[in-house]
Amino acid sequence: MPEQLMQQIVNGLLIGFMYALIAIGLTLIWGVMNIVNFAHGDFLMVGMFTSFWLYTLYGIDPLFSIPICTLLLFVMGLLIYRFIVSKVMSGPMLAQLVVTFGLSIFISNLAVYFWTPDFRLIAKPLLSGTWDIGGVLLSIPKTVASIGSIVTSLFVFLFLKKTKTGKAILATEMDREAALLMGINTERINSLSFGIGAALVGIAGGFLSTYYYIYPQVGGLFGLIAFSIVALGGFGSIEGAFIAGILVGLVQTLGGFFFDPAYKYAIVFMIYLITVWIRPQGLLGW
């Protein structure tokens, strides 16, 4: 029993770190632009398929194709913001919701058209196997993905806190009008933030493709969980998204362990609803 419980805690931490990375990209977009990006999970799917096809067509292992996924999603994010999202930024909230929701449906159906709804898996990635540490098994791909998620999250945190551009992003997030008066090009910050948010799920997609099934609707569940993490951690809070991602990972695996795996997502969303009922701004929101 203690070993089984420890195994579930380890599993929860490993998936929690990945959830955190996905949610950080979403909360960055929300914090700066105050827009709900329903296509965030579909960006993740594009990152996973990019890794899959680079491996299938050119033999590039997902571990080495992550920089390509990151750059591709960054450019994709910039273009989508420039030609689609920016057009509705000054419009009503409903227009923003509809445009990103429509974008989500378009991307996932485009993936079905080109790649069929079939499930795919990278057969022999460089990362495989498990480490046995005192009877607790650590999946090597998940462990490396978790380390990558922690390092990337730390990099984003330091980028926002220590660089001039990062501080401009935070200033825009806190008060857009004041940032404009201080000479910050908020339109450029919007574009950059959307690109960075998309690039982060490109990194997450590259890591996930080493051990998770790849199919056109794979982003749906991850996107939904990312929304709950962002709300749980506090909209726009990078630190909150990281902590909430780990909490959701632990609740998911421990809920499945103590109750029933079939209810693990129901338990996650129940915890989320209770938290926002008590504290609507989330754990670290303001």
Salt bridges, closest charged atoms under 4 A:
GLU239 OE2 - LYS161 NZ 3.89
